[in-house]
Amino acid sequence: MGLEAHVVRLTVLDRCVGCGLCVDACPVYNFVVEDGKARVTEGAEERCFVCRTCEMMCPVGAVVVHEGL
């Protein structure tokens, strides 16, 4: 039995207020705030281990973690 590839996609919705809590919360640096909005950094999907802290910390529900797509 081999290891299955784990597919993850991270999304920051338009309602982001740029507070930076996702940046501070993510242990693998998957987010930055630029021009007043958070964005997903390059290579984030490969680094993400789906702790979902970014989702939990976002006060407006703008960060979404999609699994198994």
GROMACS elastic network, one bead per residue, 0.5 to 0.9 nm:
[ bonds ]
;  ai    aj funct       b0    kb
    3     6     6  0.88971   500
    5    68     6  0.89484   500
    6    67     6  0.76633   500
    6    68     6  0.64349   500
    6    69     6  0.88475   500
    7    45     6  0.77170   500
    7    46     6  0.84596   500
    7    66     6  0.83087   500
    7    67     6  0.58982   500
    7    69     6  0.59333   500
    8    45     6  0.55572   500
    8    46     6  0.77527   500
    8    48     6  0.73297   500
    8    49     6  0.85251   500
    8    50     6  0.77959   500
    8    65     6  0.70327   500
    8    66     6  0.56617   500
    8    68     6  0.62653   500
    8    69     6  0.69460   500
    9    44     6  0.84283   500
    9    45     6  0.57679   500
    9    48     6  0.88463   500
    9    64     6  0.83242   500
    9    65     6  0.60600   500
    9    66     6  0.50587   500
    9    67     6  0.65871   500
    9    68     6  0.85984   500
    9    69     6  0.77442   500
   10    30     6  0.87646   500
   10    40     6  0.68829   500
   10    44     6  0.76380   500
   10    45     6  0.66743   500
   10    48     6  0.86156   500
   10    63     6  0.73380   500
   10    64     6  0.59299   500
   10    66     6  0.62515   500
   10    67     6  0.88564   500
   11    39     6  0.80789   500
   11    40     6  0.71201   500
   11    62     6  0.78638   500
   11    63     6  0.57946   500
   11    64     6  0.51643   500
   11    65     6  0.65399   500
   11    66     6  0.78883   500
   12    15     6  0.82174   500
   12    16     6  0.68601   500
   12    37     6  0.86631   500
   12    38     6  0.67815   500
   12    39     6  0.62432   500
   12    40     6  0.71428   500
   12    61     6  0.89285   500
   12    62     6  0.53828   500
   12    64     6  0.64438   500
   13    16     6  0.60049   500
   13    61     6  0.81723   500
   13    63     6  0.64086   500
   13    64     6  0.77628   500
   14    17     6  0.84571   500
   14    37     6  0.83447   500
   14    62     6  0.70851   500
   15    37     6  0.89582   500
   15    60     6  0.70341   500
   15    61     6  0.79878   500
   15    62     6  0.57837   500
   16    19     6  0.79246   500
   16    36     6  0.85860   500
   16    37     6  0.59511   500
   16    38     6  0.67380   500
   16    58     6  0.84808   500
   16    59     6  0.89894   500
   16    60     6  0.68469   500
   16    61     6  0.79269   500
   16    62     6  0.51890   500
   16    63     6  0.78387   500
   17    20     6  0.84541   500
   17    36     6  0.70498   500
   17    37     6  0.61845   500
   17    38     6  0.79812   500
   17    59     6  0.88827   500
   17    60     6  0.76949   500
   17    62     6  0.83948   500
   18    21     6  0.82778   500
   18    33     6  0.62243   500
   18    34     6  0.80904   500
   18    35     6  0.83384   500
   18    38     6  0.55138   500
   19    22     6  0.80618   500
   19    23     6  0.88295   500
   19    33     6  0.81182   500
   19    36     6  0.81331   500
   19    37     6  0.79286   500
   19    38     6  0.80426   500
   19    58     6  0.84255   500
   19    59     6  0.86786   500
   20    23     6  0.51048   500
   20    24     6  0.64226   500
   20    25     6  0.86315   500
   20    31     6  0.84548   500
   20    32     6  0.74821   500
   20    33     6  0.62588   500
   20    37     6  0.82911   500
   20    38     6  0.68249   500
   20    58     6  0.86252   500
   21    24     6  0.51143   500
   21    25     6  0.59578   500
   21    26     6  0.85762   500
   21    54     6  0.74624   500
   21    57     6  0.61865   500
   21    58     6  0.63344   500
   21    59     6  0.83477   500
   22    26     6  0.59628   500
   22    30     6  0.84826   500
   22    31     6  0.65810   500
   22    32     6  0.82488   500
   22    38     6  0.78696   500
   22    53     6  0.76518   500
   22    55     6  0.75595   500
   22    56     6  0.88075   500
   22    57     6  0.63692   500
   22    58     6  0.63080   500
   22    63     6  0.77822   500
   23    26     6  0.56923   500
   23    27     6  0.86577   500
   23    29     6  0.66259   500
   23    30     6  0.72233   500
   23    31     6  0.50560   500
   23    32     6  0.57776   500
   23    33     6  0.74258   500
   23    38     6  0.78697   500
   23    54     6  0.77683   500
   24    27     6  0.79448   500
   24    29     6  0.82351   500
   24    31     6  0.86679   500
   24    54     6  0.86481   500
   25    29     6  0.85252   500
   25    53     6  0.61699   500
   25    54     6  0.58768   500
   25    57     6  0.70866   500
   26    29     6  0.54822   500
   26    30     6  0.63924   500
   26    31     6  0.73677   500
   26    48     6  0.88798   500
   26    51     6  0.86130   500
   26    52     6  0.85939   500
   26    53     6  0.65996   500
   26    54     6  0.60019   500
   27    30     6  0.80526   500
   27    48     6  0.89461   500
   27    53     6  0.87828   500
   28    31     6  0.87755   500
   28    44     6  0.81038   500
   28    47     6  0.64866   500
   28    48     6  0.69213   500
   28    49     6  0.86501   500
   29    32     6  0.77600   500
   29    41     6  0.77037   500
   29    44     6  0.77645   500
   29    47     6  0.85235   500
   29    48     6  0.89873   500
   30    39     6  0.84072   500
   30    40     6  0.57223   500
   30    41     6  0.52138   500
   30    42     6  0.77909   500
   30    43     6  0.78581   500
   30    45     6  0.80450   500
   30    47     6  0.75012   500
   30    48     6  0.73027   500
   31    38     6  0.63670   500
   31    39     6  0.55535   500
   31    41     6  0.53455   500
   31    44     6  0.78894   500
   31    54     6  0.89784   500
   32    37     6  0.82482   500
   32    38     6  0.54628   500
   32    39     6  0.55736   500
   32    40     6  0.66783   500
   32    41     6  0.66308   500
   33    36     6  0.62308   500
   33    37     6  0.52516   500
   33    39     6  0.61420   500
   33    40     6  0.89194   500
   34    37     6  0.55450   500
   34    38     6  0.62442   500
   34    39     6  0.71845   500
   35    38     6  0.82971   500
   38    63     6  0.88691   500
   40    43     6  0.85992   500
   40    44     6  0.65436   500
   40    45     6  0.88107   500
   41    44     6  0.55335   500
   41    45     6  0.88291   500
   42    45     6  0.81596   500
   43    46     6  0.55176   500
   43    47     6  0.65713   500
   43    48     6  0.88646   500
   44    47     6  0.51129   500
   44    48     6  0.59357   500
   45    48     6  0.53250   500
   45    49     6  0.85328   500
   46    49     6  0.82417   500
   48    51     6  0.78165   500
   49    52     6  0.84316   500
   50    53     6  0.81759   500
   50    65     6  0.74206   500
   50    67     6  0.81377   500
   51    54     6  0.79986   500
   52    55     6  0.52810   500
   52    56     6  0.63882   500
   52    57     6  0.87235   500
   52    64     6  0.85039   500
   52    65     6  0.68811   500
   53    56     6  0.50369   500
   53    57     6  0.60144   500
   53    58     6  0.85921   500
   54    57     6  0.52789   500
   54    58     6  0.62279   500
   54    63     6  0.65036   500
   54    64     6  0.81193   500
   54    65     6  0.84440   500
   55    58     6  0.55134   500
   55    59     6  0.87188   500
   55    61     6  0.66633   500
   55    62     6  0.76422   500
   55    63     6  0.51622   500
   55    64     6  0.59280   500
   55    65     6  0.70567   500
   56    59     6  0.79481   500
   56    61     6  0.80026   500
   56    63     6  0.85783   500
   57    60     6  0.89477   500
   57    61     6  0.84189   500
   57    63     6  0.88392   500
   58    61     6  0.53662   500
   58    62     6  0.64408   500
   58    63     6  0.64389   500
   59    62     6  0.78937   500
   60    63     6  0.83255   500
   61    64     6  0.73945   500
   66    69     6  0.70659   500
